[in-house]
Amino acid sequence: MTTLARQALVERVLMFWREGQRDTHSIAAELQITEREVCDIIEQSEGRRP
């Protein structure tokens, strides 16, 4: 995945998450990634992961 594509994916995950109406499972299903990837992105954005 290119850096630009990865950045777009991260932005979409965080947009869905911050709206507060989606859980990690539904975000993963819509973006066709694993729920673990969604969790990793969220944790990194909150400073809980390097």
C-alpha positions as CSV (number, residue, x, y, z in Angstrom):
1,M,0.0,0.0,0.0
2,T,1.4,3.4,-0.9
3,T,2.0,6.0,1.8
4,L,-0.8,8.2,0.3
5,A,-3.3,5.3,0.2
6,R,-2.4,4.4,3.8
7,Q,-2.9,8.0,4.9
8,A,-6.3,8.1,3.3
9,L,-7.2,4.8,5.0
10,V,-6.1,6.2,8.4
11,E,-8.1,9.4,7.8
12,R,-11.3,7.4,7.0
13,V,-10.9,5.1,10.0
14,L,-10.5,8.1,12.3
15,M,-13.4,10.0,10.7
16,F,-15.7,7.0,11.3
17,W,-14.4,6.5,14.8
18,R,-14.7,10.1,15.9
19,E,-18.3,10.4,14.6
20,G,-19.0,8.0,17.5
21,Q,-21.7,6.0,15.7
22,R,-19.5,3.1,14.5
23,D,-17.8,0.3,16.2
24,T,-14.4,-1.2,15.1
25,H,-16.1,-4.2,13.5
26,S,-18.3,-2.1,11.2
27,I,-15.5,0.2,10.3
28,A,-13.3,-2.8,9.4
29,A,-16.1,-4.3,7.3
30,E,-16.7,-1.1,5.4
31,L,-13.1,-0.5,4.6
32,Q,-12.3,-4.1,4.0
33,I,-9.5,-4.3,6.6
34,T,-9.1,-6.3,9.7
35,E,-10.6,-5.2,13.0
36,R,-7.0,-5.4,14.5
37,E,-5.8,-2.8,11.9
38,V,-8.7,-0.5,12.9
39,C,-7.7,-0.8,16.5
40,D,-4.0,-0.2,15.8
41,I,-4.9,3.0,13.9
42,I,-7.1,4.3,16.7
43,E,-4.6,3.4,19.4
44,Q,-1.8,5.1,17.5
45,S,-3.9,8.3,17.0
46,E,-4.6,8.4,20.8
47,G,-0.9,8.0,21.6
48,R,-1.3,4.5,23.1
49,R,1.0,2.9,20.5
50,P,4.3,4.1,19.0
